């Protein structure tokens, strides 16, 4: 739900230059020597047009931009183009069927576009940071001072890649050394190293599988979306690339793969280097110049190529973020209300008289794809299926094949249902192997996803309570170095007690918010009406409704402070714990339900339609040929018209409310449109021969790889 970093995503998406380190191993591209890779394929310098353009607001800073441009890698080399192909472009050839000619032309256009945007961002900060001492001269002084702090290979690399310190100067608000000013630079370095480690991890996995003793895992249980998802703005300086040639103890927060050894990591690193060498991105041939020492990846020329690419992208992102206030000012109450009204009117036109179209649209709804106009008695349900066991399925199938009457078959099914037992499905999340383990022990019980509910590194799981312990006995066997797990069985009555207790315990401030009612007066093993048609209400064994005390507005579906959200999170956790219907896991609101015909089995359809009619928090337990279904209404459209209530501009910053989600969605759209328009404007203005020179002969061989 968090869209606070929209601009970072937008800028990277537009230019397509958020480079990651690939491990393609393709070797399609060969060059004769290092000199070939150093050829210029293009140069970019917008300073002249900044000075002469009638519309330029940066005329007075054009000379400063000109003096800085040569330290910004305004020369795009063939090496840059090959590196970009390796990390990104090869996918277009291998996966999307692009020709080499089209791919390399596209990549070069991207590199040129990025350079234009970087130089324009520099002009912006020279103008807007002048009062804070951001000048070309101070940038030069900063670079000289930084170079005096280093020596040896690091100094030589920084001197040959002056763009690194130049970009760092602007990313740190004029070379400031406080942590707040360093975050853009430090986070970029962290993300590059993390990307390289991820590539090495991927390669190392095959060696671990080949060399280690194989251990068996039970079938993996589906994980909640977002598990171990690192926060966008998280970074640490305590992190290094692990190559196997350095010690793991100097790599800080990097966590090695389960089963990793020095030998497997070194094999992965050697394979990675071989891939770089196949593109001549690392020189190991004395006849082609200075041989690079690959002992420290941070001191490879390739590392600095990738670092400068990411730093340049980060400066572009920073430029867009600096314009955020300008964009947000346009999203005032009047603008937002007009957007809401227009969105609502379109929904009303599309769905008011077309329930089939509305039912289809429900399947595509999301936190930023709204259905503002709703139709009464449509909604969503969660389904927790406590199934027949394998032997019970055999028994019931045999009964079907015996030619029993429908009434006799219902009676047999009811007999089997009375013996259905559910078990906690999350045992695969408990493992002695780090790569498969998501559990932690507390007071003798095993819980899950501690990292997702504590600390600052990972995103918190949404709509997931995280407080229901594994229902079983877990002991560690030191001899086998595995966990012995015995699952506790629960019948439907025991499960409903768990259901009631977990919701009551999860909703803040309420010990008795839900009560389960057993429908003993109506539940019947032979449910027929007088006219001979099946009465599906007779298959409902339990009913109930969570009492939100009026706090059940659909607009609060994602509001973590609401009772509705907390109850839903408890039900969702139990669904992950017990349900064998994996199709409902990680859906937006669950299964969409129409008051008309559905594709569900009739017993489930009846229960689902009933709980939707009764509203959010209603639930029913029904019997089907699959077992027991606990059907919980997660969201309901209670009337034709407003689905969420009106947009409230005062609530736009209250995270999780409809008004907040709608505002963030409109803001993201506005940002994307603004960034697209800004980029197109600048490229139209500056991608001309007086700013950009391309040298097609230098990369002619790359364009002819299709021949």
Residue, then its C-alpha position, 0 to 999 in steps of 0.5 A: x500500500x505504500x507509494x511513498x517512493x513513486x518517483x524513484x520507480x517512475x524515473x527508473x522505469x522511464x529510462x529503463x536504466x536501473x542496471x543490475x548485474x547479469x550472469x548471461x554466459x551468452x558470449x555472443x559479443x566478442x571484441x578483438x582488444x580493449x582499445x576496441x571497447x574504449x571507442x566512442x559510440x556517442x558524446x553528449x553535451x547540452x551546455x551549449x544549448x542551455x546557453x543559447x536556448x530562448x526557453x532555458x532558465x539555466x543560461x547563467x549556469x551553462x558555463x558551469x555545466x560545461x566545465x562539469x560535463x567532461x567529468x560526467x562520462x559525457x563520452x559513451x563508450x562501446x564498453x558502456x554499450x556492451x555492459x548495458x547489453x550484458x545486464x539488460x539488453x540480452x533479455x530483449x534478444x533471447x526472451x522477446x525476439x528483438x534483433x541485435x540491431x534494434x536492441x543496440x540502437x535502443x540501448x544507445x538511445x537509452x544511454x544518450x537519454x540518461x546522459x541528457x537527463x543527468x546533465x540537466x539535473x546538474x544544471x538544476x542543482x547548480x541553479x537551485x543550490x547556488x545559495x548553498x554553495x553548490x558550484x562547479x568550482x566547489x565540485x572540483x575542489x571536492x573531487x580533489x579533496x576526496x582523491x587525497x583521501x585514497x591511494x593505489x588502485x582505488x585512486x586510479x579507478x576514481x581518476x579514470x571514472x571522474x563521474x563517480x565523485x562528480x555524481x557523489x557531490x550532487x547526490x550529497x547536496x554539495x559534498x556534505x558528509x552527514x548521514x542524511x546527505x550521504x543516504x542517496x550515495x550510500x544506498x546506491x552502493x548498497x543496492x549495487x553490491x546487493x545486486x552482485x551478491x544476488x547474481x553470485x547467489x544464483x550461480x552458487x545455488x547450482x554448485x551447492x545442489x551438486x556438491x551437498x547432500x540432498x535433503x528432502x523437503x515436504x511440499x512447500x506451503x504458499x507464503x504470504x505475499x511480501x515475506x522477506x521484502x526489503x523496504x525500498x529505502x533500507x540500506x546499510x554501509x555494513x555490507x560487502x560483496x562475498x566472493x569466497x576469496x574474502x572472509x564472510x566475516x567482513x561482509x557485514x549483513x550479507x547472509x550466505x546461502x544455506x549450504x554455502x562453502x568457500x569452495x562453492x562461492x569461489x566457483x560461483x565467483x569464477x563463473x561470474x568473472x568468466x562471463x565478464x571476461x567473455x565480453x572483455x569487460x575484465x582484462x586478464x590478457x597481458x597482450x591486451x594491456x594491464x591485467x586486472x586483479x580480480x581478488x577484490x570485486x570493488x576494485x574492478x573497472x567493471x564495478x565502477x562502470x556499474x556504479x556510475x550507471x546507478x549513481x547517474x540514475x539516482x541523480x535523475x530520480x533525485x531531480x524528479x523528487x525535488x519537483x515533488x512539491x510542484x506536482x503535489x501542489x496541483x493535487x488539491x481538494x478541488x482537483x482530487x474531488x474532480x478526479x473522484x467524480x469523473x472516476x465514479x461517473x465512469x464506473x456508474x456508466x460502465x456498471x449500473x445496468x451491467x452486472x456481468x461487466x461489474x462481476x468481471x471488473x471485480x476480479x481485476x480490482x486492487x488497492x489502486x484499481x477501484x470500483x467506486x460504483x458498487x452493485x448491491x449484494x456483490x462482494x468478496x469472501x475468504x474460503x478456508x477449506x478443511x478437506x476430506x483426507x485421502x482415505x475419506x475421498x476414496x470412501x466417498x467416491x466408492x459411495x458415489x459408485x454404489x448407486x445410492x439415492x441422492x438423499x442416501x449420498x448426502x447422509x453418507x457425506x455427512x457421516x464422513x464430514x463428522x470425522x474430517x480433521x484439519x491440520x496446520x499446513x505450515x510445517x514446511x515453514x519450519x526447517x533446520x535449513x536457513x533457505x526454507x525456514x521462516x519460523x522462530x521459537x518463543x515460549x516453546x511455540x513456533x511462530x512465523x515471519x519475525x523479520x516481517x513484524x519487527x525491525x526496520x529492514x523488511x516490509x510488514x506483512x499486510x492483512x496477516x496477523x502473525x500471532x497464531x502459533x503452529x498447531x503441533x509439536x516441534x522438536x529438534x533431532x540433533x542426530x538427523x539435524x532435522x525437526x520432528x513435527x507432529x501436527x495436531x488434528x482438529x475437527x470442525x467444532x475445534x476449528x471454529x473455537x480456534x477461529x473465534x478465539x483468534x479473531x477475539x485475540x487479534x482485534x484490539x480492545x475487544x475480548x468478545x467481538x465474535x461468537x460462533x453459532x451452531x445451526x443445530x436446528x436447521x443443519x440436516x443430512x437430507x435437506x429437501x424442500x417439499x417441491x423436491x429441490x435441494x435446500x442448500x441452507x440445510x448444509x450450513x452448520x455454523x454461522x456468525x458475524x464479527x461485531x465491529x460496533x459500527x466500525x465496518x465501513x468498506x473504506x477501511x478495508x486496508x486501514x490497520x487501525x480498524x477492527x475490520x482490518x484486524x479481524x480480516x488479518x486473523x482470518x487470513x492467517x488461519x486460511x494460510x494455516x489450515x486451508x487446502x484451497x490455495x487458490x484463495x491465498x494471496x488474492x486481493x480480497x478473496x473470491x468475488x461473489x455475484x448474487x446471480x449464478x456463479x461457478x462455485x459448487x452450489x453449497x458454497x455458492x449459497x453460503x457465499x451469497x448469504x454472508x455477502x448479503x449479511x455484510x463484512x464480517x459475516x461467516x458460515x460453515x458449509x458442507x460440500x463434496x470437498x469437506x468443510x468450507x469456512x466462508x468469511x465475507x471480507x468486503x461487501x457492496x451494500x447498496x447500488x452506488x457509492x462503494x467506499x463512501x465519498x472521498x475525504x481530502x482530510x483523510x488523504x494521509x491516513x494510511x489504509x483508508x480509501x481516501x489515502x489509497x485513492x489520493x496515492x493512486x492519483x498522485x502516482x498517475x500524476x507523477x508518471x505523467x509529469x515525469x513522462x512529459x518532462x523527459x519527452x520535453x527534454x529529449x525533444x529539446x536536447x537530443x539533437x546534433x548540437x548536443x549529441x553526436x553518434x559514431x555508428x562506425x564504432x559499433x557497426x559490428x554489434x549492429x551486424x550480429x544478426x547477419 
